[in-house]
Amino acid sequence: MKIEIDDSLAPKIDIDEKEAMELLAIDLYKYKGIHGSLAGKLIGKTEFEFHSLVAEKGETINYDVDDLMDDIKNNGL
């Protein structure tokens, strides 16, 4: 998949490619319910780094018991 923003529009909305991808990952996480690890992979970050980015942007982190259980299974805890 390729998403393009015309170069003439980018300065008007004050966004670069990196920030656009970060915002896309955050919205997919928040509104489509993708896991934080997948959202992080979209932008080349770990799940922890992704959650830090979400907090930096002032967004809430959707983390429930199921997420905790997944993390325990995936990290061998």
The 8 nearest C-alpha neighbors of each residue, nearest first, counted from 0:
[[1, 2, 3, 41, 20, 23, 4, 24],
 [0, 2, 3, 4, 20, 16, 23, 19],
 [3, 1, 0, 4, 20, 19, 5, 16],
 [4, 2, 5, 1, 6, 16, 0, 9],
 [5, 3, 6, 9, 8, 2, 7, 16],
 [4, 6, 7, 8, 3, 9, 10, 2],
 [5, 7, 9, 8, 4, 10, 3, 11],
 [6, 8, 5, 9, 10, 11, 4, 12],
 [9, 7, 11, 5, 6, 10, 12, 4],
 [8, 10, 6, 12, 11, 14, 7, 13],
 [11, 9, 13, 12, 8, 14, 7, 6],
 [12, 10, 8, 9, 13, 7, 14, 6],
 [11, 13, 9, 10, 14, 8, 15, 7],
 [14, 12, 10, 11, 9, 15, 8, 18],
 [15, 13, 9, 12, 18, 19, 10, 16],
 [14, 16, 18, 17, 19, 9, 13, 10],
 [15, 17, 19, 18, 20, 14, 21, 9],
 [18, 16, 20, 19, 15, 21, 42, 14],
 [17, 19, 21, 20, 15, 16, 22, 14],
 [18, 20, 16, 22, 21, 17, 23, 15],
 [21, 19, 23, 17, 18, 22, 24, 16],
 [22, 20, 18, 24, 23, 19, 25, 17],
 [21, 23, 25, 19, 20, 24, 18, 26],
 [22, 24, 20, 26, 21, 25, 27, 19],
 [23, 25, 38, 21, 27, 22, 26, 28],
 [26, 24, 28, 22, 23, 27, 29, 21],
 [25, 27, 29, 23, 28, 24, 30, 22],
 [28, 26, 31, 24, 30, 25, 29, 23],
 [27, 29, 33, 32, 25, 26, 31, 30],
 [30, 28, 26, 27, 32, 31, 25, 61],
 [29, 31, 27, 26, 32, 28, 33, 25],
 [32, 30, 27, 33, 28, 29, 26, 34],
 [31, 33, 28, 30, 29, 34, 27, 61],
 [34, 32, 28, 31, 27, 35, 37, 38],
 [35, 33, 37, 36, 38, 32, 28, 66],
 [36, 34, 38, 46, 37, 39, 33, 28],
 [35, 37, 46, 39, 34, 38, 40, 45],
 [38, 36, 40, 39, 34, 35, 41, 33],
 [39, 37, 35, 24, 41, 40, 36, 28],
 [38, 40, 44, 49, 36, 46, 37, 45],
 [39, 41, 43, 37, 42, 38, 44, 36],
 [42, 40, 38, 39, 43, 37, 24, 44],
 [41, 43, 40, 39, 44, 21, 20, 38],
 [42, 44, 40, 41, 39, 45, 38, 49],
 [45, 43, 39, 40, 42, 48, 49, 46],
 [44, 46, 48, 39, 47, 49, 36, 40],
 [45, 47, 36, 49, 39, 35, 48, 50],
 [46, 48, 50, 45, 49, 51, 44, 36],
 [49, 47, 51, 45, 46, 50, 44, 52],
 [48, 50, 46, 39, 52, 51, 47, 44],
 [49, 51, 53, 47, 52, 48, 46, 54],
 [52, 50, 48, 54, 49, 53, 55, 47],
 [53, 51, 55, 49, 50, 54, 48, 56],
 [54, 52, 50, 56, 51, 58, 55, 49],
 [53, 55, 57, 51, 56, 52, 58, 50],
 [56, 54, 52, 57, 53, 51, 58, 50],
 [55, 57, 53, 54, 58, 52, 51, 59],
 [58, 56, 54, 55, 53, 59, 52, 60],
 [59, 57, 53, 54, 56, 60, 55, 25],
 [60, 58, 61, 54, 57, 53, 29, 56],
 [59, 61, 62, 58, 53, 50, 54, 29],
 [62, 60, 59, 63, 29, 28, 32, 66],
 [63, 61, 66, 60, 64, 67, 65, 35],
 [62, 64, 66, 65, 67, 61, 68, 60],
 [63, 65, 67, 66, 68, 62, 69, 70],
 [66, 64, 68, 67, 63, 69, 62, 70],
 [67, 65, 69, 63, 64, 68, 62, 70],
 [66, 68, 64, 70, 65, 69, 71, 63],
 [67, 69, 71, 65, 70, 66, 64, 72],
 [70, 68, 66, 72, 67, 71, 73, 65],
 [71, 69, 73, 67, 68, 72, 74, 66],
 [70, 72, 76, 68, 74, 69, 73, 75],
 [73, 71, 69, 75, 70, 74, 68, 76],
 [74, 72, 70, 71, 75, 69, 76, 68],
 [75, 73, 71, 76, 72, 70, 69, 68],
 [74, 76, 72, 73, 71, 70, 69, 68],
 [75, 71, 74, 72, 73, 70, 68, 69]]
